[in-house]
């Protein structure tokens, strides 16, 4: 899985998730065309976390 550092508009996220992602390095680590997987490193509350984004209902 290749990680590519990206700039990401945090305004696309809910306020609760935004708080965890501020001041973090964000990498695209997607393996699927149907969903975007972001690696968020250096978050305010955790060392790192994965965030998966896709169309409503597609990740259930």
Phi and psi in radians as a Rosetta constraint file:
Dihedral C 1 N 2 CA 2 C 2 CIRCULARHARMONIC -1.503 0.35
Dihedral N 2 CA 2 C 2 N 3 CIRCULARHARMONIC 2.370 0.35
Dihedral C 2 N 3 CA 3 C 3 CIRCULARHARMONIC -1.867 0.35
Dihedral N 3 CA 3 C 3 N 4 CIRCULARHARMONIC 2.221 0.35
Dihedral C 3 N 4 CA 4 C 4 CIRCULARHARMONIC -2.115 0.35
Dihedral N 4 CA 4 C 4 N 5 CIRCULARHARMONIC 2.095 0.35
Dihedral C 4 N 5 CA 5 C 5 CIRCULARHARMONIC -1.166 0.35
Dihedral N 5 CA 5 C 5 N 6 CIRCULARHARMONIC 2.313 0.35
Dihedral C 5 N 6 CA 6 C 6 CIRCULARHARMONIC -2.311 0.35
Dihedral N 6 CA 6 C 6 N 7 CIRCULARHARMONIC 2.835 0.35
Dihedral C 6 N 7 CA 7 C 7 CIRCULARHARMONIC -1.684 0.35
Dihedral N 7 CA 7 C 7 N 8 CIRCULARHARMONIC 2.433 0.35
Dihedral C 7 N 8 CA 8 C 8 CIRCULARHARMONIC -2.353 0.35
Dihedral N 8 CA 8 C 8 N 9 CIRCULARHARMONIC 2.297 0.35
Dihedral C 8 N 9 CA 9 C 9 CIRCULARHARMONIC -1.332 0.35
Dihedral N 9 CA 9 C 9 N 10 CIRCULARHARMONIC 1.816 0.35
Dihedral C 9 N 10 CA 10 C 10 CIRCULARHARMONIC -1.129 0.35
Dihedral N 10 CA 10 C 10 N 11 CIRCULARHARMONIC -0.276 0.35
Dihedral C 10 N 11 CA 11 C 11 CIRCULARHARMONIC -1.124 0.35
Dihedral N 11 CA 11 C 11 N 12 CIRCULARHARMONIC -0.285 0.35
Dihedral C 11 N 12 CA 12 C 12 CIRCULARHARMONIC -1.302 0.35
Dihedral N 12 CA 12 C 12 N 13 CIRCULARHARMONIC -0.222 0.35
Dihedral C 12 N 13 CA 13 C 13 CIRCULARHARMONIC -1.783 0.35
Dihedral N 13 CA 13 C 13 N 14 CIRCULARHARMONIC 2.802 0.35
Dihedral C 13 N 14 CA 14 C 14 CIRCULARHARMONIC -1.203 0.35
Dihedral N 14 CA 14 C 14 N 15 CIRCULARHARMONIC 2.778 0.35
Dihedral C 14 N 15 CA 15 C 15 CIRCULARHARMONIC -1.016 0.35
Dihedral N 15 CA 15 C 15 N 16 CIRCULARHARMONIC -0.685 0.35
Dihedral C 15 N 16 CA 16 C 16 CIRCULARHARMONIC -1.094 0.35
Dihedral N 16 CA 16 C 16 N 17 CIRCULARHARMONIC -0.741 0.35
Dihedral C 16 N 17 CA 17 C 17 CIRCULARHARMONIC -1.298 0.35
Dihedral N 17 CA 17 C 17 N 18 CIRCULARHARMONIC -0.641 0.35
Dihedral C 17 N 18 CA 18 C 18 CIRCULARHARMONIC -0.959 0.35
Dihedral N 18 CA 18 C 18 N 19 CIRCULARHARMONIC -0.733 0.35
Dihedral C 18 N 19 CA 19 C 19 CIRCULARHARMONIC -1.046 0.35
Dihedral N 19 CA 19 C 19 N 20 CIRCULARHARMONIC -0.609 0.35
Dihedral C 19 N 20 CA 20 C 20 CIRCULARHARMONIC -1.339 0.35
Dihedral N 20 CA 20 C 20 N 21 CIRCULARHARMONIC -0.397 0.35
Dihedral C 20 N 21 CA 21 C 21 CIRCULARHARMONIC -1.736 0.35
Dihedral N 21 CA 21 C 21 N 22 CIRCULARHARMONIC -0.191 0.35
Dihedral C 21 N 22 CA 22 C 22 CIRCULARHARMONIC -1.127 0.35
Dihedral N 22 CA 22 C 22 N 23 CIRCULARHARMONIC 2.464 0.35
Dihedral C 22 N 23 CA 23 C 23 CIRCULARHARMONIC 1.137 0.35
Dihedral N 23 CA 23 C 23 N 24 CIRCULARHARMONIC 0.351 0.35
Dihedral C 23 N 24 CA 24 C 24 CIRCULARHARMONIC -1.822 0.35
Dihedral N 24 CA 24 C 24 N 25 CIRCULARHARMONIC 2.682 0.35
Dihedral C 24 N 25 CA 25 C 25 CIRCULARHARMONIC -1.459 0.35
Dihedral N 25 CA 25 C 25 N 26 CIRCULARHARMONIC 2.334 0.35
Dihedral C 25 N 26 CA 26 C 26 CIRCULARHARMONIC -2.076 0.35
Dihedral N 26 CA 26 C 26 N 27 CIRCULARHARMONIC 2.268 0.35
Dihedral C 26 N 27 CA 27 C 27 CIRCULARHARMONIC -2.129 0.35
Dihedral N 27 CA 27 C 27 N 28 CIRCULARHARMONIC 2.427 0.35
Dihedral C 27 N 28 CA 28 C 28 CIRCULARHARMONIC -1.437 0.35
Dihedral N 28 CA 28 C 28 N 29 CIRCULARHARMONIC 2.125 0.35
Dihedral C 28 N 29 CA 29 C 29 CIRCULARHARMONIC -2.235 0.35
Dihedral N 29 CA 29 C 29 N 30 CIRCULARHARMONIC 0.537 0.35
Dihedral C 29 N 30 CA 30 C 30 CIRCULARHARMONIC -1.187 0.35
Dihedral N 30 CA 30 C 30 N 31 CIRCULARHARMONIC 2.460 0.35
Dihedral C 30 N 31 CA 31 C 31 CIRCULARHARMONIC -2.014 0.35
Dihedral N 31 CA 31 C 31 N 32 CIRCULARHARMONIC -0.202 0.35
Dihedral C 31 N 32 CA 32 C 32 CIRCULARHARMONIC -2.101 0.35
Dihedral N 32 CA 32 C 32 N 33 CIRCULARHARMONIC 2.546 0.35
Dihedral C 32 N 33 CA 33 C 33 CIRCULARHARMONIC -1.329 0.35
Dihedral N 33 CA 33 C 33 N 34 CIRCULARHARMONIC -0.379 0.35
Dihedral C 33 N 34 CA 34 C 34 CIRCULARHARMONIC -1.466 0.35
Dihedral N 34 CA 34 C 34 N 35 CIRCULARHARMONIC -0.257 0.35
Dihedral C 34 N 35 CA 35 C 35 CIRCULARHARMONIC -2.549 0.35
Dihedral N 35 CA 35 C 35 N 36 CIRCULARHARMONIC 2.627 0.35
Dihedral C 35 N 36 CA 36 C 36 CIRCULARHARMONIC -1.802 0.35
Dihedral N 36 CA 36 C 36 N 37 CIRCULARHARMONIC 2.254 0.35
Dihedral C 36 N 37 CA 37 C 37 CIRCULARHARMONIC -1.986 0.35
Dihedral N 37 CA 37 C 37 N 38 CIRCULARHARMONIC 2.116 0.35
Dihedral C 37 N 38 CA 38 C 38 CIRCULARHARMONIC -1.933 0.35
Dihedral N 38 CA 38 C 38 N 39 CIRCULARHARMONIC 2.377 0.35
Dihedral C 38 N 39 CA 39 C 39 CIRCULARHARMONIC -1.711 0.35
Dihedral N 39 CA 39 C 39 N 40 CIRCULARHARMONIC 2.101 0.35
Dihedral C 39 N 40 CA 40 C 40 CIRCULARHARMONIC -1.893 0.35
Dihedral N 40 CA 40 C 40 N 41 CIRCULARHARMONIC 1.913 0.35
Dihedral C 40 N 41 CA 41 C 41 CIRCULARHARMONIC -1.898 0.35
Dihedral N 41 CA 41 C 41 N 42 CIRCULARHARMONIC 2.407 0.35
Dihedral C 41 N 42 CA 42 C 42 CIRCULARHARMONIC 1.371 0.35
Dihedral N 42 CA 42 C 42 N 43 CIRCULARHARMONIC 0.679 0.35
Dihedral C 42 N 43 CA 43 C 43 CIRCULARHARMONIC -1.238 0.35
Dihedral N 43 CA 43 C 43 N 44 CIRCULARHARMONIC 2.911 0.35
Dihedral C 43 N 44 CA 44 C 44 CIRCULARHARMONIC -1.145 0.35
Dihedral N 44 CA 44 C 44 N 45 CIRCULARHARMONIC -0.529 0.35
Dihedral C 44 N 45 CA 45 C 45 CIRCULARHARMONIC -1.996 0.35
Dihedral N 45 CA 45 C 45 N 46 CIRCULARHARMONIC -0.272 0.35
Dihedral C 45 N 46 CA 46 C 46 CIRCULARHARMONIC -2.406 0.35
Dihedral N 46 CA 46 C 46 N 47 CIRCULARHARMONIC 2.885 0.35
Dihedral C 46 N 47 CA 47 C 47 CIRCULARHARMONIC -1.188 0.35
Dihedral N 47 CA 47 C 47 N 48 CIRCULARHARMONIC -0.826 0.35
Dihedral C 47 N 48 CA 48 C 48 CIRCULARHARMONIC -2.794 0.35
Dihedral N 48 CA 48 C 48 N 49 CIRCULARHARMONIC 2.780 0.35
Dihedral C 48 N 49 CA 49 C 49 CIRCULARHARMONIC -2.704 0.35
Dihedral N 49 CA 49 C 49 N 50 CIRCULARHARMONIC 2.691 0.35
Dihedral C 49 N 50 CA 50 C 50 CIRCULARHARMONIC -1.764 0.35
Dihedral N 50 CA 50 C 50 N 51 CIRCULARHARMONIC 2.457 0.35
Dihedral C 50 N 51 CA 51 C 51 CIRCULARHARMONIC -2.208 0.35
Dihedral N 51 CA 51 C 51 N 52 CIRCULARHARMONIC 2.098 0.35
Dihedral C 51 N 52 CA 52 C 52 CIRCULARHARMONIC -1.854 0.35
Dihedral N 52 CA 52 C 52 N 53 CIRCULARHARMONIC 2.271 0.35
Dihedral C 52 N 53 CA 53 C 53 CIRCULARHARMONIC -2.201 0.35
Dihedral N 53 CA 53 C 53 N 54 CIRCULARHARMONIC 2.284 0.35
Dihedral C 53 N 54 CA 54 C 54 CIRCULARHARMONIC -2.752 0.35
Dihedral N 54 CA 54 C 54 N 55 CIRCULARHARMONIC 3.125 0.35
Dihedral C 54 N 55 CA 55 C 55 CIRCULARHARMONIC -1.071 0.35
Dihedral N 55 CA 55 C 55 N 56 CIRCULARHARMONIC 2.599 0.35
Dihedral C 55 N 56 CA 56 C 56 CIRCULARHARMONIC -0.936 0.35
Dihedral N 56 CA 56 C 56 N 57 CIRCULARHARMONIC 2.271 0.35
Dihedral C 56 N 57 CA 57 C 57 CIRCULARHARMONIC 1.489 0.35
Dihedral N 57 CA 57 C 57 N 58 CIRCULARHARMONIC -0.166 0.35
Dihedral C 57 N 58 CA 58 C 58 CIRCULARHARMONIC -1.465 0.35
Dihedral N 58 CA 58 C 58 N 59 CIRCULARHARMONIC -0.224 0.35
Dihedral C 58 N 59 CA 59 C 59 CIRCULARHARMONIC -1.799 0.35
Dihedral N 59 CA 59 C 59 N 60 CIRCULARHARMONIC 0.131 0.35
